[in-house]
């Protein structure tokens, strides 16, 4: 059951980060999306939604924390989690929409000297996609925080419940999902859609910042066209990244608890059998036993985590060398 709940957390993480990345594409929130805000300054008047000023990681920390606080209060009032978590996500999205409007309108109004107008149809037309994608991301993050807070209880081992409260976990995972969407998502977004006139591998030099491709296949391009493209590659690969992070983190912790002897001990203590009684009495008589087991568990988990990191680094180097040999040399090399 413990491993099953961990796999559910991994799945929710994948969905959360995928929708977060697509939401940032719709709202032009991260870099290179934020280069939209430079377009008007070099004469590239556009119909892109622009809320890059709001910042991706801190803004999602805010939305997920608000969702976590509301859900936490409702849970204290004995509201069913299936109802409390969506209500919390709705509260977070209400703030999200307000910030989206103020960021876009304020940023665009500041570009009046560059003759960049505020298109009301662009403003109204992007708010619903922003809210729906953001709701899915916030909902999944809040659900992850709830499961982690009660992981031990849900698995039949109350001792494994997370020490952090639901709102704090929402804050931590909100920053994480925003940071991953702002980094991994950008790599798989880049010049593919807004900078189509640049050669492959060249990247976006400073001189090209703001020189965006403004016209789509069927007319003037908006950020909704960008999201349609990113839903094929950028969104899924970003969700996959966050899911793998959660998977490896949970897996190394689980391996550490199993090899360190912590997990069988907690399982025994949670049972009503004779073995459980003996385990509880032994830990009361010799308090150093659980402390030593906890230290061993942590050490094993750290070693497994370092091994995973080394494997990922080596794999990344191999893939980069293969890509450079297959598609390079890159411009400037």
MARMI-898736 format. One line per field, with one value per residue (C-alpha): x, y, z; residue in one letter; residue number from 0. Coordinates in Angstrom, 1 decimal. Layout:
<nodes>
X = X / ...
Y = Y / ...
Z = Z / ...
residuo = a / ...
num = NUM / ...
</nodes>
This chain:
<nodes>
X = 0.0 / 2.9 / 4.4 / 1.0 / 0.4 / 3.8 / 3.1 / -0.1 / 1.9 / 4.2 / 1.3 / -0.2 / 3.2 / 3.4 / -0.1 / 0.6 / 3.8 / 2.5 / -0.5 / 1.7 / 4.1 / 1.2 / -0.4 / 2.9 / 2.9 / -0.6 / 0.2 / 3.7 / 5.0 / 8.5 / 11.6 / 11.7 / 8.0 / 9.1 / 10.8 / 7.3 / 7.6 / 10.6 / 8.9 / 7.1 / 10.3 / 11.9 / 8.7 / 7.2 / 3.6 / 1.9 / -1.2 / 0.5 / -0.7 / 2.1 / 2.4 / 6.1 / 6.5 / 4.6 / 7.4 / 6.7 / 8.1 / 7.0 / 3.5 / 2.8 / 4.1 / 1.5 / -1.4 / -0.6 / -0.1 / -3.5 / -5.1 / -3.4 / -4.5 / -8.1 / -8.1 / -6.5 / -9.1 / -11.9 / -10.3 / -10.2 / -13.9 / -14.4 / -15.1 / -14.4 / -11.0 / -12.6 / -14.5 / -11.9 / -9.0 / -11.0 / -12.4 / -8.9 / -7.7 / -10.5 / -9.5 / -5.9 / -7.1 / -9.1 / -5.9 / -4.2 / -6.7 / -6.4 / -2.7 / -2.9 / -5.1 / -3.0 / 0.3 / -0.8 / -2.6 / 0.0 / 2.9 / 1.3 / 0.1 / 3.8 / 4.6 / 2.3 / 5.3 / 6.1 / 2.5 / 1.6 / -2.2 / -4.1 / -6.3 / -9.4 / -10.2 / -6.7 / -7.2 / -10.6 / -9.8 / -6.8 / -8.1 / -10.2 / -7.4 / -5.0 / -7.5 / -8.3 / -4.7 / -3.7 / -6.5 / -5.3 / -1.8 / -2.9 / -5.4 / -2.7 / -0.2 / -2.7 / -3.6 / 0.1 / 0.5 / -2.6 / -1.4 / 2.1 / 0.7 / -1.4 / 0.8 / 1.4 / -2.3 / -3.4 / -0.8 / -1.6 / 1.6 / 0.7 / 4.4 / 5.2 / 2.9 / 4.8 / 5.9 / 5.1 / 1.5 / -0.4 / 0.0 / 3.8 / 4.0 / 1.9 / 4.4 / 7.4 / 5.9 / 4.5 / 8.0 / 9.3 / 6.7 / 7.1 / 10.9 / 10.8 / 8.2 / 10.4 / 13.6 / 12.8 / 9.7 / 11.7 / 14.3 / 11.5 / 9.8 / 12.6 / 13.0 / 10.5 / 7.5 / 8.3 / 11.7 / 11.1 / 13.5 / 16.6 / 18.8 / 18.6 / 21.0 / 21.7 / 19.7 / 18.4 / 21.2 / 20.6 / 20.3 / 17.3 / 15.4 / 12.0 / 12.2 / 9.4 / 7.4 / 4.0 / 2.0 / 0.6 / -0.7 / -4.2 / -3.5 / -2.0 / -0.6 / -1.6 / -0.3 / -3.1 / -1.4 / 1.9 / 0.2 / -1.3 / 2.3 / 3.8 / 1.1 / 2.8 / 6.3 / 7.1 / 4.2 / 4.6 / 8.4 / 8.2 / 5.6 / 7.8 / 10.7 / 8.8 / 7.3 / 10.8 / 12.1 / 9.2 / 9.7 / 13.4 / 13.1 / 10.3 / 12.1 / 15.4 / 13.6 / 11.7 / 14.8 / 16.5 / 13.7 / 13.6 / 17.4 / 17.9 / 15.2 / 13.0 / 10.0 / 9.6 / 10.0 / 7.2 / 5.0 / 5.5 / 4.8 / 1.6 / 0.2 / -1.7 / 0.2 / 2.6 / 5.5 / 4.1 / 3.9 / 7.5 / 8.7 / 6.9 / 8.2 / 11.8 / 11.8 / 10.5 / 13.2 / 16.0 / 15.3 / 18.6 / 17.2 / 14.9 / 17.5 / 20.2 / 17.8 / 16.8 / 20.4 / 21.1 / 18.0 / 19.0 / 22.6 / 21.3 / 18.8 / 21.5 / 23.9 / 21.1 / 20.3 / 23.9 / 24.1 / 20.9 / 22.4 / 25.7 / 23.8 / 21.6 / 24.7 / 26.5 / 23.4 / 23.0 / 26.6 / 26.2 / 22.9 / 24.4 / 27.5 / 25.2 / 23.0 / 26.0 / 27.5 / 24.1 / 22.8 / 25.8 / 28.1 / 26.1 / 26.4 / 29.5 / 31.4
Y = 0.0 / 2.4 / 1.9 / 2.2 / 5.6 / 6.7 / 5.7 / 7.7 / 10.7 / 10.2 / 10.1 / 13.3 / 15.0 / 14.2 / 15.7 / 18.7 / 19.8 / 19.1 / 21.4 / 24.0 / 24.2 / 24.5 / 27.2 / 29.2 / 28.8 / 30.2 / 33.1 / 33.7 / 33.6 / 32.2 / 32.6 / 32.4 / 33.3 / 36.4 / 37.7 / 38.7 / 41.7 / 42.9 / 42.6 / 45.9 / 47.7 / 46.7 / 47.4 / 43.9 / 44.8 / 41.5 / 39.8 / 37.6 / 37.4 / 38.5 / 37.9 / 37.1 / 39.7 / 37.5 / 34.9 / 31.2 / 29.6 / 32.2 / 32.6 / 28.8 / 28.7 / 31.3 / 29.6 / 26.1 / 27.5 / 29.3 / 26.0 / 24.1 / 26.5 / 26.4 / 22.7 / 22.3 / 24.4 / 22.5 / 19.2 / 20.4 / 21.0 / 17.3 / 18.1 / 15.2 / 15.4 / 14.8 / 18.1 / 20.0 / 19.7 / 21.0 / 23.9 / 24.8 / 24.6 / 26.9 / 29.4 / 29.3 / 29.8 / 32.8 / 34.5 / 33.2 / 34.8 / 38.2 / 38.1 / 37.2 / 40.2 / 42.6 / 41.3 / 41.4 / 44.7 / 46.4 / 45.2 / 46.0 / 49.5 / 50.2 / 49.7 / 52.5 / 54.5 / 51.6 / 51.6 / 48.2 / 48.1 / 46.1 / 43.7 / 43.0 / 39.8 / 38.5 / 39.3 / 37.7 / 34.8 / 33.6 / 33.8 / 30.6 / 28.4 / 29.9 / 29.2 / 25.6 / 24.5 / 26.2 / 24.5 / 21.1 / 21.9 / 23.3 / 20.5 / 17.8 / 19.6 / 19.9 / 16.3 / 15.3 / 17.4 / 15.7 / 12.2 / 12.9 / 14.3 / 11.2 / 8.7 / 6.5 / 6.5 / 5.7 / 2.8 / 1.4 / 2.8 / 6.1 / 6.6 / 7.4 / 10.4 / 13.5 / 16.0 / 19.0 / 20.4 / 20.4 / 24.2 / 23.9 / 21.0 / 22.9 / 25.8 / 23.5 / 21.6 / 24.9 / 26.3 / 23.0 / 22.6 / 26.3 / 26.0 / 22.8 / 24.3 / 27.4 / 25.4 / 22.0 / 23.4 / 26.2 / 23.8 / 22.1 / 25.3 / 27.7 / 28.7 / 26.0 / 28.3 / 32.0 / 32.1 / 30.0 / 32.1 / 31.0 / 28.0 / 24.8 / 24.8 / 28.5 / 29.4 / 32.9 / 35.4 / 38.7 / 40.6 / 38.4 / 38.8 / 40.2 / 39.4 / 36.9 / 35.2 / 36.8 / 35.1 / 31.6 / 29.3 / 30.8 / 34.4 / 36.4 / 34.2 / 34.3 / 32.3 / 29.8 / 28.7 / 28.3 / 26.0 / 23.8 / 23.2 / 22.7 / 20.2 / 17.7 / 17.8 / 20.5 / 19.8 / 16.0 / 16.1 / 18.6 / 16.5 / 13.5 / 15.4 / 16.2 / 12.7 / 11.2 / 13.5 / 12.4 / 8.7 / 8.7 / 10.6 / 8.3 / 5.2 / 6.0 / 6.8 / 3.5 / 1.6 / 3.2 / 2.3 / -1.3 / -1.9 / 0.1 / -2.0 / 1.0 / -0.1 / -3.6 / -2.2 / 0.3 / -2.4 / -4.6 / -1.9 / -0.9 / -4.5 / -6.0 / -9.3 / -10.7 / -9.5 / -5.9 / -6.0 / -7.2 / -4.5 / -1.7 / -3.0 / -3.3 / 0.3 / 1.6 / -0.3 / 0.5 / 4.0 / 3.9 / 1.2 / 3.4 / 6.2 / 3.9 / 2.4 / 5.9 / 7.0 / 3.9 / 4.5 / 8.1 / 7.0 / 4.3 / 6.7 / 9.3 / 6.8 / 5.6 / 9.2 / 9.9 / 6.8 / 7.9 / 11.4 / 9.9 / 7.7 / 10.6 / 12.8 / 10.2 / 9.5 / 13.2 / 13.5 / 10.5 / 11.9 / 15.4 / 14.0 / 11.9 / 14.9 / 17.1 / 14.4 / 13.6 / 17.2 / 19.4 / 21.2 / 24.0 / 27.5 / 29.2 / 26.0
Z = 0.0 / 0.8 / -2.6 / -4.3 / -2.7 / -3.8 / -7.4 / -7.2 / -6.1 / -9.0 / -11.4 / -9.9 / -10.2 / -13.9 / -14.5 / -12.3 / -14.0 / -17.5 / -16.9 / -15.2 / -18.2 / -20.6 / -18.4 / -18.5 / -22.3 / -22.6 / -20.2 / -21.6 / -18.0 / -18.2 / -20.3 / -23.4 / -23.2 / -21.3 / -24.4 / -25.6 / -23.3 / -25.3 / -28.7 / -28.6 / -27.8 / -31.1 / -33.1 / -32.9 / -31.9 / -31.1 / -29.8 / -27.2 / -23.6 / -21.3 / -17.6 / -17.4 / -14.6 / -12.1 / -12.0 / -12.3 / -9.2 / -6.6 / -8.2 / -8.0 / -4.5 / -3.7 / -5.5 / -4.0 / -0.5 / -0.7 / -2.0 / 0.8 / 3.5 / 2.4 / 2.0 / 5.4 / 7.2 / 5.5 / 6.5 / 10.1 / 9.8 / 8.8 / 5.2 / 2.9 / 1.1 / -2.2 / -1.7 / 0.3 / -2.1 / -5.2 / -3.2 / -2.1 / -5.7 / -6.8 / -4.2 / -5.5 / -9.0 / -8.1 / -7.0 / -10.1 / -12.5 / -10.6 / -10.9 / -14.6 / -15.3 / -13.4 / -14.7 / -18.4 / -18.3 / -16.1 / -18.2 / -21.5 / -20.3 / -19.4 / -23.1 / -24.3 / -25.5 / -27.9 / -29.2 / -27.9 / -27.4 / -24.9 / -26.9 / -24.8 / -26.8 / -26.1 / -22.4 / -22.1 / -24.4 / -22.5 / -18.9 / -19.1 / -20.5 / -17.9 / -15.1 / -16.3 / -16.8 / -13.5 / -11.7 / -12.8 / -11.6 / -8.3 / -7.7 / -8.3 / -6.1 / -3.2 / -3.6 / -3.4 / -0.2 / 1.3 / 0.5 / 1.9 / 5.1 / 5.6 / 3.8 / 6.9 / 7.9 / 4.4 / 4.3 / 7.7 / 9.4 / 11.1 / 12.1 / 8.5 / 8.3 / 7.1 / 9.8 / 7.6 / 7.5 / 4.2 / 3.4 / 3.9 / 1.6 / -0.9 / -0.7 / -1.2 / -4.2 / -5.7 / -5.9 / -7.2 / -10.0 / -11.0 / -11.2 / -13.2 / -15.6 / -16.0 / -16.7 / -18.4 / -20.1 / -21.7 / -23.2 / -25.1 / -26.1 / -27.1 / -30.8 / -32.0 / -32.1 / -31.4 / -33.1 / -36.1 / -38.3 / -36.3 / -37.3 / -35.2 / -32.3 / -32.4 / -29.4 / -28.7 / -28.8 / -27.0 / -30.3 / -31.2 / -27.9 / -28.7 / -32.4 / -32.3 / -35.0 / -34.8 / -37.6 / -37.4 / -40.1 / -40.0 / -39.1 / -36.2 / -33.6 / -29.9 / -26.9 / -27.4 / -30.6 / -28.6 / -26.1 / -28.8 / -30.1 / -26.6 / -25.7 / -28.0 / -26.6 / -24.0 / -21.6 / -21.5 / -21.1 / -18.3 / -16.5 / -17.0 / -15.4 / -12.3 / -12.1 / -12.3 / -9.5 / -7.3 / -8.3 / -7.6 / -4.3 / -3.1 / -4.3 / -2.6 / 0.6 / 0.4 / -0.3 / 2.6 / 5.0 / 3.8 / 3.9 / 7.1 / 8.9 / 9.7 / 7.6 / 8.9 / 12.5 / 11.9 / 10.3 / 13.3 / 15.8 / 14.0 / 14.2 / 17.1 / 16.9 / 19.5 / 17.4 / 17.4 / 21.2 / 21.5 / 19.1 / 21.0 / 24.4 / 22.9 / 21.6 / 25.0 / 26.9 / 24.5 / 22.9 / 21.0 / 18.7 / 16.6 / 16.5 / 15.2 / 12.6 / 11.5 / 11.0 / 8.9 / 6.9 / 6.1 / 5.2 / 2.8 / 1.2 / 0.7 / -0.9 / -3.3 / -4.2 / -5.0 / -7.2 / -9.1 / -9.6 / -11.0 / -13.4 / -14.6 / -15.1 / -17.1 / -19.2 / -19.9 / -21.1 / -23.4 / -24.9 / -25.4 / -27.2 / -29.4 / -30.2 / -31.1 / -33.3 / -35.0 / -35.5 / -35.0 / -35.2 / -33.6 / -34.9 / -33.4 / -32.7
residuo = x / x / x / x / x / x / x / x / x / x / x / x / x / x / x / x / x / x / x / x / x / x / x / x / x / x / x / x / x / x / x / x / x / x / x / x / x / x / x / x / x / x / x / x / x / x / x / x / x / x / x / x / x / x / x / x / x / x / x / x / x / x / x / x / x / x / x / x / x / x / x / x / x / x / x / x / x / x / x / x / x / x / x / x / x / x / x / x / x / x / x / x / x / x / x / x / x / x / x / x / x / x / x / x / x / x / x / x / x / x / x / x / x / x / x / x / x / x / x / x / x / x / x / x / x / x / x / x / x / x / x / x / x / x / x / x / x / x / x / x / x / x / x / x / x / x / x / x / x / x / x / x / x / x / x / x / x / x / x / x / x / x / x / x / x / x / x / x / x / x / x / x / x / x / x / x / x / x / x / x / x / x / x / x / x / x / x / x / x / x / x / x / x / x / x / x / x / x / x / x / x / x / x / x / x / x / x / x / x / x / x / x / x / x / x / x / x / x / x / x / x / x / x / x / x / x / x / x / x / x / x / x / x / x / x / x / x / x / x / x / x / x / x / x / x / x / x / x / x / x / x / x / x / x / x / x / x / x / x / x / x / x / x / x / x / x / x / x / x / x / x / x / x / x / x / x / x / x / x / x / x / x / x / x / x / x / x / x / x / x / x / x / x / x / x / x / x / x / x / x / x / x / x / x / x / x / x / x / x / x / x / x / x / x / x / x / x / x / x / x / x / x / x / x / x / x / x / x / x / x / x / x / x
num = 0 / 1 / 2 / 3 / 4 / 5 / 6 / 7 / 8 / 9 / 10 / 11 / 12 / 13 / 14 / 15 / 16 / 17 / 18 / 19 / 20 / 21 / 22 / 23 / 24 / 25 / 26 / 27 / 28 / 29 / 30 / 31 / 32 / 33 / 34 / 35 / 36 / 37 / 38 / 39 / 40 / 41 / 42 / 43 / 44 / 45 / 46 / 47 / 48 / 49 / 50 / 51 / 52 / 53 / 54 / 55 / 56 / 57 / 58 / 59 / 60 / 61 / 62 / 63 / 64 / 65 / 66 / 67 / 68 / 69 / 70 / 71 / 72 / 73 / 74 / 75 / 76 / 77 / 78 / 79 / 80 / 81 / 82 / 83 / 84 / 85 / 86 / 87 / 88 / 89 / 90 / 91 / 92 / 93 / 94 / 95 / 96 / 97 / 98 / 99 / 100 / 101 / 102 / 103 / 104 / 105 / 106 / 107 / 108 / 109 / 110 / 111 / 112 / 113 / 114 / 115 / 116 / 117 / 118 / 119 / 120 / 121 / 122 / 123 / 124 / 125 / 126 / 127 / 128 / 129 / 130 / 131 / 132 / 133 / 134 / 135 / 136 / 137 / 138 / 139 / 140 / 141 / 142 / 143 / 144 / 145 / 146 / 147 / 148 / 149 / 150 / 151 / 152 / 153 / 154 / 155 / 156 / 157 / 158 / 159 / 160 / 161 / 162 / 163 / 164 / 165 / 166 / 167 / 168 / 169 / 170 / 171 / 172 / 173 / 174 / 175 / 176 / 177 / 178 / 179 / 180 / 181 / 182 / 183 / 184 / 185 / 186 / 187 / 188 / 189 / 190 / 191 / 192 / 193 / 194 / 195 / 196 / 197 / 198 / 199 / 200 / 201 / 202 / 203 / 204 / 205 / 206 / 207 / 208 / 209 / 210 / 211 / 212 / 213 / 214 / 215 / 216 / 217 / 218 / 219 / 220 / 221 / 222 / 223 / 224 / 225 / 226 / 227 / 228 / 229 / 230 / 231 / 232 / 233 / 234 / 235 / 236 / 237 / 238 / 239 / 240 / 241 / 242 / 243 / 244 / 245 / 246 / 247 / 248 / 249 / 250 / 251 / 252 / 253 / 254 / 255 / 256 / 257 / 258 / 259 / 260 / 261 / 262 / 263 / 264 / 265 / 266 / 267 / 268 / 269 / 270 / 271 / 272 / 273 / 274 / 275 / 276 / 277 / 278 / 279 / 280 / 281 / 282 / 283 / 284 / 285 / 286 / 287 / 288 / 289 / 290 / 291 / 292 / 293 / 294 / 295 / 296 / 297 / 298 / 299 / 300 / 301 / 302 / 303 / 304 / 305 / 306 / 307 / 308 / 309 / 310 / 311 / 312 / 313 / 314 / 315 / 316 / 317 / 318 / 319 / 320 / 321 / 322 / 323 / 324 / 325 / 326 / 327 / 328 / 329 / 330 / 331 / 332
</nodes>
